[in-house]
Every structure is written in C-alpha cells, then in structure tokens.
Amino acid sequence: MTTISPITTHVLDTALGRPAAGIAVALDSHSESAQWDCIATGETDADGRILDLLPPGSLQAGRYRMTFATGEYFRHQATEGFYPVVRIEFEIREPDQHYHVPLLLSPFGYSTYRGS
C-alpha cells in the first residue's frame, strides 16, 4: 500500500487536454513570525501529480501556499504564457484530513479548488 502525503496536487494543462508533467512546486508554511518557510518541493510526474510532498502525519494546522513554476513549464512547451508562477494560499484547520489542491492551467488563465 502506498502512503500518500497529507497535501497533494494534480496539474492539468487545459489548453492541451492532458496532465502537466515537469512543473516544479514548492510548499511553504506561514510561521508565527509572519514569514513563509519552504517545507517541501517536488515536481509533477507524467500524470501531473505530486503525491509525496510531506510524510503522513506531519501536517499541522495553519496557513500554507503552493507555488507552481508555470513559466518554466510553458517555456519547455514552447508556449508563451502570462503567469510566470501561480501561488495558491490555503488554510488547514483539521490536519488529520487529506488536502488535495488541483490546478487547471492554460497559458492565459488558471483555476483551482479543494479536491478530494
């Protein structure tokens, strides 16, 4: 059985209609000193997913953000994009739950939601 991180992501390139592989992602936590601290990094796999950002049981309540290096992704696709990075900030209130943060991406827009 595979253990999954308490925070996962899945990036889909909606312009191409396929997963967005090779996107670098940083996960930051907001500290009590009002700074952002990088706690994990990863890269989307061939299916556009990152399932191993954090060890199971390591999540704490608080504010987090994921930063996706979308500019690099579009450069590798030889596509002009408008957003060099996408940052998604969210709040964890129940650290025992699983949090899935999908990103639907195109060169000139993006959307996100809390997935399952």
C-alpha positions as CSV (number, residue, x, y, z in Angstrom):
1,M,0.0,0.0,0.0
2,T,1.3,3.4,-1.0
3,T,1.4,6.1,1.7
4,I,0.3,9.5,0.4
5,S,1.2,13.0,1.6
6,P,-1.4,14.8,3.6
7,I,-1.2,17.6,0.9
8,T,-1.2,16.5,-2.8
9,T,-1.7,18.3,-6.1
10,H,-2.6,17.5,-9.7
11,V,-2.0,19.9,-12.6
12,L,-3.9,19.6,-15.8
13,D,-3.0,21.6,-18.9
14,T,-6.5,22.5,-20.1
15,A,-5.2,24.0,-23.4
16,L,-3.6,20.7,-24.4
17,G,-6.2,18.5,-22.6
18,R,-3.5,16.5,-20.7
19,P,-1.6,16.3,-17.4
20,A,1.1,18.9,-17.0
21,A,4.3,17.0,-16.3
22,G,7.5,18.5,-15.0
23,I,6.2,21.5,-13.1
24,A,8.3,22.4,-10.1
25,V,6.2,23.0,-7.0
26,A,7.2,24.5,-3.6
27,L,5.1,24.1,-0.5
28,D,5.5,26.8,2.2
29,S,4.1,27.2,5.7
30,H,3.4,30.5,7.3
31,S,5.3,30.8,10.5
32,E,4.4,32.6,13.7
33,S,6.9,35.3,12.8
34,A,4.8,36.1,9.7
35,Q,7.3,34.6,7.3
36,W,6.9,31.9,4.7
37,D,9.2,28.9,5.1
38,C,9.7,26.3,2.4
39,I,8.9,22.9,3.9
40,A,8.8,20.8,0.7
41,T,9.5,20.8,-3.0
42,G,8.5,18.4,-5.8
43,E,7.9,18.1,-9.5
44,T,4.7,16.9,-11.2
45,D,5.1,13.4,-12.6
46,A,3.9,12.1,-16.0
47,D,0.3,12.2,-14.7
48,G,0.7,15.8,-13.5
49,R,0.6,14.7,-9.8
50,I,2.7,15.1,-6.7
51,L,1.8,12.6,-4.0
52,D,4.8,12.7,-1.7
53,L,5.3,16.3,-0.6
54,L,5.1,15.6,3.1
55,P,5.3,12.4,5.3
56,P,2.0,11.1,6.5
57,G,1.1,12.5,10.0
58,S,3.3,15.6,9.6
59,L,0.7,18.2,8.8
60,Q,-0.2,20.9,11.3
61,A,-3.0,23.5,11.4
62,G,-2.0,26.8,9.8
63,R,-1.6,28.7,6.6
64,Y,0.2,27.1,3.6
65,R,0.8,28.0,0.0
66,M,1.9,26.1,-3.1
67,T,4.0,27.9,-5.7
68,F,3.9,26.4,-9.2
69,A,6.7,27.3,-11.7
70,T,4.3,27.7,-14.6
71,G,6.6,30.0,-16.6
72,E,9.3,27.3,-16.9
73,Y,6.6,24.7,-17.9
74,F,5.3,26.9,-20.7
75,R,8.9,27.7,-21.9
76,H,9.5,23.9,-22.2
77,Q,6.3,23.6,-24.2
78,A,7.5,26.5,-26.5
79,T,4.4,28.4,-25.5
80,E,4.0,32.0,-24.4
81,G,2.3,32.2,-21.0
82,F,1.1,35.1,-19.0
83,Y,1.7,33.8,-15.4
84,P,5.3,33.0,-14.6
85,V,4.2,31.5,-11.3
86,V,0.9,30.5,-9.7
87,R,0.6,30.8,-5.9
88,I,-2.3,29.2,-4.1
89,E,-2.7,30.1,-0.4
90,F,-4.9,28.0,1.8
91,E,-5.6,27.3,5.4
92,I,-5.5,23.9,7.2
93,R,-7.9,23.7,10.1
94,E,-8.1,19.9,10.5
95,P,-4.6,18.4,10.0
96,D,-5.9,14.8,10.2
97,Q,-7.7,15.3,6.8
98,H,-6.2,14.9,3.4
99,Y,-5.9,18.1,1.3
100,H,-5.8,17.9,-2.5
101,V,-5.1,21.1,-4.3
102,P,-5.6,20.7,-8.1
103,L,-4.5,23.4,-10.6
104,L,-6.3,23.7,-14.0
105,L,-3.8,25.6,-16.2
106,S,-3.7,27.3,-19.6
107,P,-1.2,29.9,-20.9
108,F,-3.5,32.8,-20.0
109,G,-5.6,31.6,-17.1
110,Y,-5.8,29.1,-14.2
111,S,-8.3,27.9,-11.6
112,T,-8.1,25.8,-8.5
113,Y,-10.4,24.2,-6.0
114,R,-10.2,21.9,-3.0
115,G,-10.3,18.4,-4.4
116,S,-10.7,15.0,-2.8
